[in-house]
Amino acid sequence: MIRTVKVAAQIAWSVSIIGICTAIGGVYGWTHHESLGAIALGTVGFCAGAVLAASPLAFLEILSGGL
């Protein structure tokens, strides 16, 4: 039971962080660089989100201003 909850939390964390980073990159790219920028920065956001989703502690350290 505990293992199932842990896996569900990890999946929810990964999906939400990757989605948020992709959306932020896409919106920033769209507002500053039109459609090509949205695609490019959305891809960059996806990659950054994948890295942050792999390490929640790194994400929290970035949020606290540690890096």
N, C-alpha and C positions, 0 to 999 in steps of 0.2 A: 504494500500500500504506500509506504513512504517513498519507495523507489519510483512508483508511478507518478506521484506528486512532484518529485524532483525532476523527472523527465519532462513532465508537462510544463513546469516552470521554466526549464531551460529552453523548450521550444517556444513558449510565449515570449521569453526574453529575446531570443534570436530574431523571431519574426518582427517584433515591435521595433527593435533597434535598427535592423536593416531597413525596414519600411520608413522609419522616421528619417534616417540619414539619406535615403534615396529621395524622399519627398523634399527635404530641405535643399539638397543639391539641385533637384529639378526646378524647384521654384526660384531659387537664386539664379540659376542659369537662364531661366525664362525671362526674369525681370531685367537682367543685365545684358544678355547675349542672344535673345530670341530662341528659336527652336533648336538650332545646332548646339548652343550653349546648354540648353536644358537637357539634351541627350548626353552631352559630354559630362556635365557636372552631376547629372543623375547617376551616371556610371561610376564616377569618382565617389559619390556618396554611397553607392551600393558596396563598393570595395572597402571604404572606410567603415561602413556599418558591419560588414562581415568580420573585419579585424576586431572591432569593438565588441561584437557579439561573442567572439571566441574568448575574450577576457573581460568579464564584468568588473574586476578590480581595476583594470587599466582605465575603463570608462569612468568609474567613480573617482579615480585619482585625477583624470583630466577635468572632470567637473569641479573638483575642489581646488583646481589651479596648481596642482603639483608638478605638471610637466611643462 
